[in-house]
C-alpha cells in the first residue's frame, strides 16, 4: 500500500473520478466541500475528468458543476465524449447479443435498460427502476415494446438489468448472460443493483487509455478514484489507484490506497490535504 505522506500531486498529469459511490452518494448530489476542493484542484492547474458507467445525459449536470473540460469516459469506457456532446470514440455490442439479452430479460421478467449514445431505452419506468433512473429526464426514452427500436439494435453500447430489491436476481441474470455469450461479451456487476453486458474487452481503463493517448501522457501519471468492480482495471493500471472506504472488496484489493468513504467526502478530503502541502 502507498503511504499518503509520500504522495506528491505534482507527479500526476491527470486525476480521474468515478461518480456514484465515489464523489456522490445515493442522492446523486456532489457535496459542497467536494465542489470546492475540485475547484481548488482546477485553479492549481491539475486536470481532471470523470469515468462512469452512465451516459452523457446522466453525467452532464455533475460534469457542468465541476467544469470538467477534458473528455469524459462514459458507459464504462464504451464512449469518450466531451460534455458539449462531441463523440470522440464509441464501441457497440453485436446486434445478435442485444436481441438475445432482450429475449432472456423478457423470459425472466427483468427490467432491462439499453444505452445508445445519449439515449437510454427502457420499456417503461417501474418502481424497481425508479431509485436508479427516476432522477433523470434528458435522454430517457420509454419504448413500450423492444421491436419499436429494431432499427437501433446495432447501435447499442451496453445493456443492463436493474434490480433494487433482490440481488439474487442480478446474480442469476449474470450467470445466464455468461452461459449465453461466453467470451463474446463482458458481464459486469457494476453496483449492488446493476448487472451489465458490455462489448468484449471494453472497460473504464480502455476508455481512459484513449484519453491519455490524446493527452500524450501515460497511465503511470494518472491518479484514479473508484468504488466498485467496474473500476478495478482502472485502479490497477493507474499510477495511483485509490478506493473509498465503501468500495467493493475487489476495488479495495486493486487499489494502492483506501481512503475515507463517499459519505465523509473521502476523495475531497484526501486531495485537500495534498493541495495544502503544495509549496507556495
Secondary structure, DSSP 4 states (H G I P E B T S, - for coil): ---GGG--GGG-SEEEE--BTTTB-TT-PBPHHHHHHHHHHHHTT--EEEB-SS-HHHHHHHHHHHT--SPEEEGGGTEEE-TTS-EEEE----HHHHHHHHHHHHHHT-EEEEEETTEEEES---HHHHHHHTT--TTEEE-SSGGGGGGGTTS--EEEEE-SS-HHHHHHHHHHHHHHHGGGEEEEEEETTEEEEEETT-SHHHHHHHHHHHHT--GGGEEEEE-SGGGHHHHHHSSEEEEETT--HHHHHH-SEEE--GGGTHHHHHHHHHHHHS--
